[in-house]
Amino acid sequence: MIEKEAFAAGIGLLREPVLPLVSIVQFLYLTGDFAAVDEVISQLPADIETGSALYPDATALLAPYVDLLQPLAELKAGRPPQELVVDLEGNPVDAMTATVALVAQSVLSRELERINSLLCAPCNCTLCCVGPDADMAQEYFEIPLQPVETDLFALERIDTETSRSQSIDHEPPLQLGGRDFFNRPDPALIRWQAGWSLMLPRASQCPSLEASGRCRVYPDRPEVCRRPQIFPYVVEPIEGQRQPTLRLRQALLAVADCPYVQLLQDEINAYAAASELDMIFRRNKA
């Protein structure tokens, strides 16, 4: 069993979430006489203490996220975001709520990429890289891909009118050659209604996984593999809309199968609470 000491670097970042600092910058910039977000950050005090953490150098901590805060300038200039953000009932939210949510999603995505990488490394785990084993209820494991990421995998590509018209959970399942697609033994790339996915059937594995457990495309790995087990869920895309549309969720999602998620639930809960997000733990494989 891995001890918490092995995750010290990742735990340190969980204990200093950047979103509370972003909230301070947003408030000062939007209510004060500042020409740019960078100006606010440069004038922050050396030490900042919130209800959850003490930040000894807030300016340095915010530096990797400055580019992601620029939508606040558009908001201050009276220009709403291009994306439509709606609440759970499907009603559009105001421009302030939408912009703050989109900024939070972007900041958390970048921050959690670093945190997940630090937490994942000590586990020597391939849970995200293999299909379900014989004891699991699922028939497959899905890795959603951006179109350009499909070139990382030398696999059969299935892109048909039928596949493009179906979601992954369509009933009945996609049929190929007279049989259920998920009964096949080999992984494949498939173009669903929502986009491309790498599909790993039962007992299969990602073609980029080496026998040693290392990823041979690690420097160029897909976006979803960079944030493997703790996800920002501030907004979620809604497919099939005329303009880019997202639903406001204000949550953090962690996959409870993961060894470090299981071990660090208290720390992850505290990170979500400090970021003013609801916490959702769910199993991906069962």
Beta strands, then each sheet from edge to edge (+ up, - down):
strand 1: 48-49
strand 2: 54-55
strand 3: 84-86
strand 4: 140-144
strand 5: 157-158
strand 6: 175-176
strand 7: 179-180
strand 8: 188-192
strand 9: 195-201
strand 10: 230-237
strand 11: 245-255
strand 12: 278-282
sheet 1: 1+ 2-
sheet 2: 3+ 11+ 10-
sheet 3: 3+ 11+ 12+
sheet 4: 4+ 9- 8+ 5+
sheet 5: 6+ 7-
end
